[in-house]
Amino acid sequence: MSDKLLTLEEVCKILDKSPATIKRYARENLLSSHQDGDELTFPEGEVMRYLDFSKRLG
């Protein structure tokens, strides 16, 4: 898995979700995230794992 961190905007595009939804996923620990000041970032491997999981669910 990659150690690259993705921005909120990048995650929104990958998962095709709104920023509010992605922030809720982070708040509810559905996606791992890192808060650095005002910037919220997400580990790329975690985002791809979630994408794969959501595709399997349908």
Secondary structure, DSSP 8 states (H G I E B T S, - for coil): ----EEEHHHHHHHHT--HHHHHHHHHTTSS--EEETTEEEEEHHHHHHHHHHHHHH-
